[in-house]
Amino acid sequence: MKIKEKISLRQFNTFGLDISADYFAIVTEPQQIIKLRKTFPDLPKLILGEGSNVLFLEDFHGLVVRNEIKGDIEIIDRQTDYVDIRIPGGMHWHDVVTYAVEQNWQGIESLALIPGKAGTAPFQNIGAYGTEIAAVLIACHAIDLKNLTPVSFTNEQCAFGYRDSIFKQNKGRYFITSMDLRLYPGRPPRIRYRALENKLKEKGIKKPSILDVYQSVIEIRRAKLPDPTVTGNAGSFFKNPIISREHYEQLKKKYPDMPGYPFTDNRVKIPAGWLIDRAGWKGFREGDAGVHPKQALVLVNYGKASGYEIFKLSERIRADIFDRYHIELEREVQVV
Ligand SMILES: Cc1cc2nc3c(=O)[nH]c(=O)nc-3n(C[C@H](O)[C@H](O)[C@H](O)COP(=O)(O)OP(=O)(O)OC[C@H]3O[C@@H](n4cnc5c(N)ncnc54)[C@H](O)[C@@H]3O)c2cc1C
């Protein structure tokens, strides 16, 4: 395992920010994580996957450890109605989805084209088009960086919530090395998302197959989201806020077209993109930092924006949204 010094992380974060790390290592097997931790006990450490959900504000004075733990997808149990698979954490997530769809295993087809490593997927409980990884994850395996021991979590122990998990709550403590998913051979996919439903209708598909859903999700995402290899971004910058029903009813009086989706405990989830769009930020640009013209939830780096400029823009948006709606927007992107 090579440890590099003073390297640019530009190609390792999808905002394309040219910041540097004092030390940088790529791990290909779990034991190397323990070795690194013992070699550099006092250095601040950052676990990095594909950098598609981080915003660096400045150079990182510590050790960046990139997860490249590779291997084959392993079948650990197969029954007539399900198959359990173990996935190495360093695999590209979309490759896992493609593999499952090729086997005609149902469960993750709606999570196609989400950038990042498989091992990062549980960190924020990735989700899209009505599905989350929590729905199919049966176990997560990690190295506890505090005790330097391997540790496994059941689905329940992962404490999944909306873009949340025990790993996010204890950021930097657990290095996820692999995870086990339960998928369902040939089970008809469930469509729980309007845009996906409309796409399938538009294509004249009445009884969608797993492959139909996978392809439709890819088409929607390609049309809607900026490609980070062309325009720097980290997907949704903010989480969709969850507010009390009472608050929502009040806002509805002023904004009758405000969408809201029922959430647990009589609360309502509001699309952050709608709030930002309605406040007039869509397409806003200052220098090279901006709000994507097609998708108000995505902040972009048009080239030379610094992490601070993007962060400052996000603060302005948060303040404005609070003034208008009394809603606190929480960042989904991890600020480093
Ligand atoms: C165009 C675009 C579209 C997106 N769409 C979606 C979407 O639809 N749904 C969605 O949920 N997300 C979406 N995202 C966000 C992002 O793809 C996911 O959050 C993804 O899981 C991040 O993976 P990564 O490997 O790039 O993580 P990184 O950005 O490298 O890391 C993110 C965080 O996870 C921690 N981390 C990374 N690896 C590990 C590990 N092995 N163990 C413990 N902690 C770790 C890091 O320290 C960091 O805090 C999108 C991003 C982009 C750029």
The ligand as a Gaussian input file, in Angstrom:
#p B3LYP/6-31G(d) Opt

LIG

0 1
 C      -25.140000      13.608000      -9.736000
 C      -25.367000      13.032000      -8.352000
 C      -26.561000      12.423000      -8.047000
 C      -26.817000      11.884000      -6.771000
 N      -28.001000      11.292000      -6.517000
 C      -28.245000      10.743000      -5.302000
 C      -29.499000      10.103000      -5.032000
 O      -30.368000       9.992000      -5.898000
 N      -29.695000       9.589000      -3.795000
 C      -28.734000       9.666000      -2.820000
 O      -28.990000       9.169000      -1.709000
 N      -27.548000      10.272000      -3.055000
 C      -27.272000      10.806000      -4.258000
 N      -26.084000      11.439000      -4.497000
 C      -25.087000      11.552000      -3.417000
 C      -24.005000      10.453000      -3.429000
 O      -23.945000       9.840000      -4.680000
 C      -24.262000       9.381000      -2.373000
 O      -24.357000       9.961000      -1.106000
 C      -23.150000       8.318000      -2.371000
 O      -23.495000       7.251000      -1.522000
 C      -21.802000       8.884000      -1.941000
 O      -20.823000       7.906000      -2.187000
 P      -19.285000       8.261000      -2.274000
 O      -18.551000       6.959000      -2.317000
 O      -19.015000       9.194000      -3.375000
 O      -19.061000       8.958000      -0.860000
 P      -18.082000      10.150000      -0.461000
 O      -18.591000      11.416000      -1.046000
 O      -16.689000       9.791000      -0.768000
 O      -18.296000      10.187000       1.116000
 C      -19.505000      10.649000       1.676000
 C      -19.452000      10.495000       3.203000
 O      -19.401000       9.111000       3.542000
 C      -18.261000       8.813000       4.329000
 N      -17.783000       7.495000       3.864000
 C      -17.364000       7.194000       2.615000
 N      -17.028000       5.897000       2.521000
 C      -17.242000       5.358000       3.746000
 C      -17.069000       4.052000       4.299000
 N      -16.598000       3.034000       3.570000
 N      -17.374000       3.859000       5.613000
 C      -17.854000       4.881000       6.365000
 N      -18.020000       6.136000       5.907000
 C      -17.722000       6.379000       4.607000
 C      -17.279000       9.919000       4.019000
 O      -16.347000      10.102000       5.085000
 C      -18.198000      11.113000       3.822000
 O      -18.532000      11.693000       5.064000
 C      -25.803000      11.974000      -5.773000
 C      -24.579000      12.587000      -6.086000
 C      -24.357000      13.098000      -7.361000
 C      -23.019000      13.736000      -7.682000

